[in-house]
Amino acid sequence: MTRDDFLVWLARIGGGALALAALLRLLFGAQWFSFYGVAAIVLATLPFLHRALKLRLPQVGRRRALAWAYSAPAGLLAAGQALYWNAFFSGDANLAVTLGTARHMLWTHTGRFIPILLMLLVLVWLVVFARCVGEDTAPAARSG
């Protein structure tokens, strides 16, 4: 995939994500969107983004497997968020209290480190994307 093709894919994925966000917000409302919206958008667009990275990385001299450095953490975080709120609102009061207590305890002890961890994750993603937006470094594939 050429640099220009990659940028077109990114623009299409971004446009699709924005359209999906607007649609979900209108259909389900602000409260639903605040709990599930970002996770739903990430999970819906991640396969397309993973494919774009997988096709682009060899052209910039990187292994295709590096696409998982973006896809896996983003997918796991999004799925975790959606599953957490789904379990929290499942109707079982004991489970909601347990999850809320666990979340509070986790946040109390690790809350100051979470922004640092998220910034490191975003830094990894930015490095991957910066390399993908750069010029081709791998030799062009020969046809026939």
C-alpha positions, 0 to 999 in steps of 0.5 A: 500500500502506498503512502497516499493510499494509506492516507486515503484509508485513514481519512475514510476510517476517520470519516466513518468513525465520526459518522458512526459516532454521530449516529450512535449518539442520536440513536441511543442518547448521551448517557449510553454514548458516554458509557459505550460509545467510544468502545463501540466506535473503536471496536467497529473501526479497528479491523479496518485500521488494522488492515491498513497498517498490516498492508502499509508496514512492509512498505516502510520496512517494518514487519506486518506483526507490528500492526498488533502493537496498535490493534491488540491494546486498543481492542482489549481496552475498548472491549474491557470498557464495554464489558465492564459497563455491561456487567455493571448495569446487568441488574445484579446489585451485588455485582454492581457494588463489587465492580464499583468497589473494585474500580474505586480501589484500583483507581485509588492505588493506580490512578496516578499511573493511568495517565502515564500508561495511556500516554505511553500507549499513545506514544507507541501508536504515534510512532507506528503511524509516523513510520507509516506516513513516511516515505516507502523504504522497502524495495518495490515488489516485482510483478510477474 
